[in-house]
């Protein structure tokens, strides 16, 4: 058959078109509806979600399950002595026969006891400071292994919590007082008075306040390791210019001195008063309230006469009087919502006359030689003198599998000589009377440090970690917000009781 | 069908896992925890049914946070719409000064709120900062602190919103402007009858996003005032954080988060509906 060129082209086009149409038809067959696509996508999404949850659950279980103790079954040979009764010539005779026999027994592999300690750092090189302490312990106790783990503070809280929950916590830890109370309340810590040689520890010359504050609900949960206290730092030049001779001894005197030195027109403020919750715990408010007899439950350390550690007396006349005094103090303070750091900056800029400080502020005096600073004890109130206090404790977790070794290690590191080694490196205050740190007794700022050491005995420790924000809010509302004192104290007391209850503390 | 499933698994699997893992699972877990009393790691969640939800409606602190955030949003919303819109319209050209102004305005958006918050704390300091010259105490005052925080958030986000408006303006056909000019329309008339109506989708986006972001504000409050003085700048999201990490009340914090999610969704939906109706 003859075809013209045009006919050939047409045939070719037709064939191509047929091929394309076939392809399109074939593709249409494979095409899926939108409903089908969404349905499949949803199934994949749900499947993936379920898979993630299951995988996460399995991973969490594997990560948190307690370590398995593997027992080995061993076959050993041992000589056995046994008495056999035989008959010799018809007469029963007893002979002793020794023979070897093979016995099968279950045995736990012998493991050297190991003590693990977790601690947040107080020095730039805590492992380095602890190395000779651990070495000294091991030389006295070669059969005990020790692992000292320095955990950054921002991770330690979560590490301890997850460790307690999962059964993988360390044997012994350094715990700030507030953490110790929390874990004691959870029943996670060993009651130390139940351990042998506890009286030996108790008989050591510990300062009474840190020792007492190591107790919770009648049990001793920690051995004091170091202490923190707050005193009032004042600017001697500002005092002298205003003709003030002696620092104030009580709150009324503090107001009198404040009146004399307060001169906002010249940029001089008598008192440095930060706002917010952190201000409550380490600055004026808690010291003032305790000294008026206004207590919040779960406060420890120096007792308030006639008031129990778990009594709520904030919403009483004592609280009203205390906060009235606080409000009077605010009249002679700098204004603005300043943090502790910002108030400290103003003090070292020579603008503030008096401000409470923890001891870590003392080295700043060397950076500001133009400021002549002195310190005085927190003023006394109607029921006594109090200050913000805190101690660090060595506590043992009940989960330890080597209680004897751990207790031995805890006693060793809290012994006078070993405790001193750490305190010398950290510049923190001892919780016992028989440790003298040269820097604090003979150093450049020895007189200032001695006031801090004296203040340790006035310390009262509160569970600010759970209700501190509430107290800070109360302080702000009353002094800066102009709120009614009585009703604000009542609201705060109710909120605190609710928080304590919700936190699982049984008073 | 099997090959199709495998195809979908390959294409949808990773993103579905990502979304499920990071979005849906936490939301579902959050709702689950909202029916429990839970102190966090180390304690067991206890089922309490609707107890947290009932407590929430009589919680004066939660109501206070809603009041605070209402003041915050009502202050910042007009600012983040009007000021960036004005800047975008004024500095939309490609001349040197417009470029400089646009660069300066976007500058704060490039920095972390933590850095800027610290800077603004110093600005607001009534004793040594610039505010001391004016003898005003903005963030130490219960009445003004929330506005001080809102201004910091506005200052940071202003450049972002300006660029949103610039993108919207850039998508308008220039022929409309040219014909309006030929017809003798003034600049104000051009803005009123061309730019503004055609920017409605951008406006809807800006208003809705500004509402969602600012109802959920946290970082400027955390850095500048930490919720204080008192609770005068405590916002709902900060309250969630405060409940969870200060009171260790994860269950109740989850309840607040669920209610906040619902409130945000309702407000964002209303905003979008209003703009859709306008179209």
Boltz contact constraints between the chains, C-beta under 6 A:
constraints:
  - contact:
      token1: [A, 40]
      token2: [B, 8]
      max_distance: 6.0
  - contact:
      token1: [A, 41]
      token2: [B, 12]
      max_distance: 6.0
  - contact:
      token1: [A, 44]
      token2: [B, 8]
      max_distance: 6.0
  - contact:
      token1: [A, 44]
      token2: [B, 9]
      max_distance: 6.0
  - contact:
      token1: [A, 44]
      token2: [B, 12]
      max_distance: 6.0
  - contact:
      token1: [A, 44]
      token2: [B, 13]
      max_distance: 6.0
  - contact:
      token1: [A, 44]
      token2: [B, 16]
      max_distance: 6.0
  - contact:
      token1: [A, 45]
      token2: [B, 16]
      max_distance: 6.0
  - contact:
      token1: [A, 45]
      token2: [B, 20]
      max_distance: 6.0
  - contact:
      token1: [A, 48]
      token2: [B, 16]
      max_distance: 6.0
  - contact:
      token1: [A, 48]
      token2: [B, 17]
      max_distance: 6.0
  - contact:
      token1: [A, 48]
      token2: [B, 20]
      max_distance: 6.0
  - contact:
      token1: [A, 49]
      token2: [B, 20]
      max_distance: 6.0
  - contact:
      token1: [A, 49]
      token2: [B, 24]
      max_distance: 6.0
  - contact:
      token1: [A, 52]
      token2: [B, 20]
      max_distance: 6.0
  - contact:
      token1: [A, 52]
      token2: [B, 21]
      max_distance: 6.0
  - contact:
      token1: [A, 161]
      token2: [B, 41]
      max_distance: 6.0
  - contact:
      token1: [A, 161]
      token2: [B, 42]
      max_distance: 6.0
  - contact:
      token1: [A, 162]
      token2: [B, 41]
      max_distance: 6.0
  - contact:
      token1: [A, 164]
      token2: [B, 42]
      max_distance: 6.0
  - contact:
      token1: [A, 165]
      token2: [B, 41]
      max_distance: 6.0
  - contact:
      token1: [A, 165]
      token2: [B, 42]
      max_distance: 6.0
  - contact:
      token1: [A, 275]
      token2: [B, 228]
      max_distance: 6.0
  - contact:
      token1: [A, 275]
      token2: [B, 229]
      max_distance: 6.0
  - contact:
      token1: [A, 276]
      token2: [B, 226]
      max_distance: 6.0
  - contact:
      token1: [A, 276]
      token2: [B, 228]
      max_distance: 6.0
  - contact:
      token1: [A, 334]
      token2: [B, 127]
      max_distance: 6.0
  - contact:
      token1: [A, 335]
      token2: [B, 126]
      max_distance: 6.0
  - contact:
      token1: [A, 335]
      token2: [B, 137]
      max_distance: 6.0
  - contact:
      token1: [A, 335]
      token2: [B, 140]
      max_distance: 6.0
  - contact:
      token1: [A, 336]
      token2: [B, 126]
      max_distance: 6.0
  - contact:
      token1: [A, 336]
      token2: [B, 137]
      max_distance: 6.0
  - contact:
      token1: [A, 336]
      token2: [B, 140]
      max_distance: 6.0
  - contact:
      token1: [A, 337]
      token2: [B, 139]
      max_distance: 6.0
  - contact:
      token1: [A, 337]
      token2: [B, 140]
      max_distance: 6.0
  - contact:
      token1: [A, 337]
      token2: [B, 228]
      max_distance: 6.0
  - contact:
      token1: [A, 337]
      token2: [B, 229]
      max_distance: 6.0
  - contact:
      token1: [A, 469]
      token2: [B, 246]
      max_distance: 6.0
  - contact:
      token1: [A, 473]
      token2: [B, 230]
      max_distance: 6.0
  - contact:
      token1: [A, 473]
      token2: [B, 231]
      max_distance: 6.0
  - contact:
      token1: [A, 476]
      token2: [B, 228]
      max_distance: 6.0
  - contact:
      token1: [A, 476]
      token2: [B, 229]
      max_distance: 6.0
  - contact:
      token1: [A, 476]
      token2: [B, 230]
      max_distance: 6.0
  - contact:
      token1: [A, 477]
      token2: [B, 230]
      max_distance: 6.0
  - contact:
      token1: [A, 480]
      token2: [B, 229]
      max_distance: 6.0
  - contact:
      token1: [A, 481]
      token2: [B, 142]
      max_distance: 6.0
  - contact:
      token1: [A, 481]
      token2: [B, 230]
      max_distance: 6.0
  - contact:
      token1: [A, 499]
      token2: [B, 247]
      max_distance: 6.0
  - contact:
      token1: [A, 502]
      token2: [B, 249]
      max_distance: 6.0
